[in-house]
Amino acid sequence: MMMNTTLLFLNAIGPEMILVFFAILLLFGGKKIPELMRGIGKGIREFNTAKGSLEKELKDGMKEEEQREKDARELRELREREARREREESFITRDND
């Protein structure tokens, strides 16, 4: 039964991964591996933090651009209404003269 579990484990991670683990063990030694893993973990955390910051900046920029477009649309509509009102006033004033 133990042999089946070992074979299942070896099939799951593959012989290439075992070779990589042994190479890391030989290159860094048993005492350096925890330090190496901490460094990798720290790098992954920093990457995820930077990714989150970038995503937030992009979303904020998109919201800001949408707000600018909305403001520009409202301003354009306001100017159109004002121009229409001025035309109506000038038409009324001409009729009264």
Stockholm file with secondary structure:
# STOCKHOLM 1.0

chainA/1-97         MMMNTTLLFLNAIGPEMILVFFAILLLFGGKKIPELMRGIGKGIREFNTAKGSLEKELKDGMKEEEQREKDARELRELREREARREREESFITRDND
#=GR chainA/1-97 SS CHHHHHHHHHHHHHHHHHHHHHHHHHHHHHHHHHHHHHHHHHHHHHHHHHHHHHHHHHHHHHHHHHHHHHHHHHHHHHHHHHHHHHHHHHHHHHHHC
#=GC SS_cons        CHHHHHHHHHHHHHHHHHHHHHHHHHHHHHHHHHHHHHHHHHHHHHHHHHHHHHHHHHHHHHHHHHHHHHHHHHHHHHHHHHHHHHHHHHHHHHHHC
//
